[in-house]
């Protein structure tokens, strides 16, 4: 009888462990899928911003590429809503609403408005990724990674804030004292990019980033505007690429430590 009870108890424990393992794997897969989809929206939104900026600047009509990006972003966001936990669905519906408004209105925006509107959607995605990552770290009991992630996240968030201020200053660069207002933001942008080397040294060491930092450094000390507004927006896009590649490097490392590596992106984000 004792042996029989011991066998039943062992079977019960095994079943409980299998159930918990299955439940944990399902939860991990859900968070992995959410991060992957949000990451894809960020990538598509950055591509859409670049393409729409070009069309607005040259006055061209909406292209087939833009239409495909818009269709893909809307479809992915609907998928996110279906995958999200019931309590979290409202925040993904807000993202869908922002994205829908952007798609409907960007053709009637100025270039600066277009930049800012895309930035708001991208930032929304990043904050959603941040929430999922933190919940995942807590659930997986990877306390050792929480502090490291938070420190890196604050550096990336500070870089995004500085990039926003730099883009705001670009809007007024052709006004009185425009270059004087832009100079400190260019200097701060250099400092932010250099700080990101602590997270991903390879992104900062690239020739494109090195050239960008030299241009920003020179701009911060110049009393005359040496770049057109279009060139300045291009520089802000290059800075954005460095920031998002650094963030993606951080996300990929964490996902690999907890579960499995994130899929490779077809293009840099």
C-alpha positions, -999 to 999 in steps of 0.1 A, spaced: 0 0 0 28 24 9 45 17 -24 12 23 -43 7 56 -26 43 66 -33 39 58 -70 6 78 -72 22 107 -55 52 106 -79 28 105 -108 9 134 -94 40 154 -89 52 146 -125 18 157 -139 19 189 -120 54 196 -132 44 189 -168 14 212 -165 35 240 -150 62 235 -176 36 236 -204 19 267 -189 53 285 -186 62 276 -221 29 289 -234 34 322 -215 70 325 -227 58 319 -263 31 346 -260 56 372 -248 80 362 -274 53 366 -301 43 400 -287 78 413 -288 84 399 -323 52 415 -337 59 449 -320 95 448 -332 81 442 -368 58 472 -364 87 494 -354 106 483 -384 78 489 -408 69 522 -392 105 534 -396 104 523 -433 71 540 -437 84 573 -422 114 573 -445 93 566 -476 65 590 -467 91 617 -459 105 613 -494 70 615 -510 61 646 -490 93 663 -498 90 658 -536 53 659 -538 48 624 -552 16 604 -548 13 574 -525 34 545 -538 28 507 -539 56 503 -513 37 526 -489 5 508 -494 21 474 -486 37 488 -454 4 503 -443 -14 470 -449 13 450 -431 13 473 -400 -25 473 -397 -26 435 -401 2 429 -375 -15 453 -350 -48 434 -353 -29 402 -347 -14 418 -315 -48 426 -302 -59 390 -307 -28 376 -289 -27 401 -260 -41 391 -226 -77 403 -221 -66 430 -195 -40 444 -220 -61 445 -251 -71 482 -246 -35 494 -249 -30 476 -281 -63 490 -294 -49 525 -287 -18 516 -307 -41 505 -336 -60 537 -334 -28 558 -335 -16 538 -364 -49 541 -383 -49 579 -378 -13 581 -390 -21 561 -422 -52 582 -429 -36 616 -423 2 616 -431 -4 628 -467 -18 660 -454 10 667 -429 42 688 -431 75 669 -431 81 678 -394 45 667 -384 51 635 -403 84 629 -384 67 635 -351 36 614 -358 56 584 -368 78 589 -337 48 588 -314 37 554 -329 72 540 -326 76 552 -290 42 536 -281 55 503 -295 88 506 -276 70 512 -243 48 482 -249 79 461 -256 94 474 -224 63 463 -204 65 428 -219 102 425 -213 99 435 -176 70 411 -170 90 384 -187 121 390 -166 100 389 -134 82 357 -145 114 339 -154 130 351 -121 159 366 -139 166 392 -113 202 394 -125 190 409 -158 165 434 -144 190 460 -132 211 456 -164 181 460 -186 167 490 -167 200 508 -169 203 502 -207 166 511 -212 171 545 -195 201 552 -218 181 543 -248 150 563 -236 172 593 -230 186 590 -265 151 589 -279 142 620 -259 173 639 -272 165 628 -308 130 642 -304 144 675 -292 169 675 -320 141 670 -346 120 698 -330 150 721 -333 154 712 -370 119 726 -377 131 761 -367 166 759 -380 159 785 -408 145 811 -383 164 837 -364 188 820 -339 178 787 -354 214 774 -355 220 786 -320 190 766 -308 201 735 -327 238 735 -315 232 722 -279 209 695 -292 235 684 -317 261 682 -289 238 663 -266 230 639 -294 267 631 -298 269 624 -261 239 601 -262 252 581 -291 286 576 -274 268 564 -242 251 537 -263 285 521 -269 282 506 -234 253 485 -247 264 478 -283 299 489 -292 296 476 -328 267 499 -337 287 530 -326 319 519 -342 304 517 -377 318 542 -403 283 557 -408 279 564 -370 315 578 -368 307 602 -396 274 612 -381 291 619 -347 317 641 -364 290 660 -383 270 666 -351 302 676 -332 311 701 -359 275 714 -360 275 719 -322 304 743 -325 294 761 -357 278 796 -359 267 790 -395 243 764 -409 263 741 -431 234 716 -439 200 719 -455 169 710 -435 166 678 -456 202 668 -447 195 674 -410 164 652 -411 185 625 -428 211 628 -400 183 624 -375 172 592 -393 207 579 -391 208 586 -354 175 569 -350 189 538 -368 218 536 -343 194 539 -313 170 512 -326 197 488 -336 212 492 -301 178 485 -285 173 455 -308 207 442 -297 195 445 -261 162 427 -268 179 399 -287 203 392 -259 175 391 -233 153 369 -254 181 344 -260 190 344 -222 154 336 -212 139 316 -241 152 315 -277 168 342 -299 146 367 -317 143 361 -355 167 380 -377 152 411 -392 153 414 -430 166 450 -426 182 470 -398 155 487 -377 
